[in-house]
């Protein structure tokens, strides 16, 4: 859809990989699967897993903007992740 396309345009400009969106009807949430996360090692985290927290914040901010800045209820959190694929859940 349009939201996924816009997210991927922004991610491509940064060379940060791409995202696919899907609905998990069982728990009524939006699932974001981020692929090709950049590997940015740090001394304390050579595998670059810390970058998942950056993406969690980025996607959370984007979703908040979709609500017109309204707060409360839904949250964004990582539910599964490694350097190849990061899965995030957005919902109440």
Secondary structure, 3 states (H helix, E strand, C coil): CHHHHHHHHHHHHHCCCEEEEEEECCCCEEEEEEECCCCCCECCECCCCCHHHHHHHHHHHHHHHHCCCCCCCCEEEEEEECCCEEEEEEEC
